[in-house]
Amino acid sequence: MKQGGKLAGGNPERGRVENDFYATHPDSVKALLAREEIIYPAIEPACGEGHISKLLDSYKTKSFDLIDRGFGNPNTDFLTIDFVGEYATVITNPPFNLFTEFLEKALKIATHKVILFGKLQALEGQKRASFIEKTPLRTVYVFKKRQQPLRDGKETDDNGKKLSSTMAFAWFVWEKGYEGKPQIEWL
């Protein structure tokens, strides 16, 4: 085993999931929705199997994904398509390696809010941190209890064992027109 792999939050023995599919647990979404209002119409551009979208108003939310996982509109690349119409909120759990790219695009599209689920370490890194510092990041909701994204959309491994994580996750909320310093809140 690679030294330090588990400390960094990964498990080298399992490897990465194809297309970085680590779905948002419904409990993580419910915790956000108890504190944050979704302004409609909304889009969920990395909907996977609908773990976030299914908890939103389905008549006012457009869901799509690059990969066909049986939910939303498949084969839609959020980063390359042009959007017609106005969307008040962009909410999603983007692939971590595309966190900044999803944020940049979402900030161009959303008329009110951008809400991203991601690793707390998204705030690190010189390039990403320098970019985020110039955005209207309003609130970072840090989970008191470690959240477990659903590896390949599942709560358990192939042996039925519940998955666990050593990584810290948060919801990041940007609000158009917000000019204050980011606030930290706990869920």
C-alpha positions, 0 to 999 in steps of 0.5 A: 500500500502506498504510504500515507494514502489513507491519511490523505483520505483515499484508499489506494487498494480500491482505486478511483471510481470511473468518471469520479462518481462519488454521489452526495448522500441524501442526508448531506443534501437534507442538512443543507436544505434545512439551512439554505433556500434554493431559489428556482429555477435551478440546474444540477449539472452533475446529477449522477443518479439524482441524489441531489436533484431528487430532493429539489423541486423537480418541476423547477430543476433541470438535471443533467450529466455528462454520463448516462446514469439513468437520471436527468439528461445524459451526455450533456457537458456542463463545461462546454455547452451554452445555456439559454434562459436564466437559472437562479441557482446552480447546485451540484457535487462536481468532480473534485478535479473540476471544482474550479472549472464548475465554479467558474462556469456556474458563477457565469450562469447563476443569477442568484446562487451557486452551491457546490458540495466538495472537499473542504480542501477545495479552499486550498491551493494557490491558484484555486484559493486566489480565484475563490478569494475574488468570488462572492463566497458567502457561506461554507457549511462544514459538517460536524460529522464526517460525510460519506459520499456514495462511491459509485452511487453506493453506500456499501462496498462489494462485501456489503460493508458500509463505506467510511471516509477520512475526508472533510466535506462542506457545502460552499454557497456563493451569492451574487452581489455578496461583498462580505467575508465568507462565513463558516457555519456547521451542519 
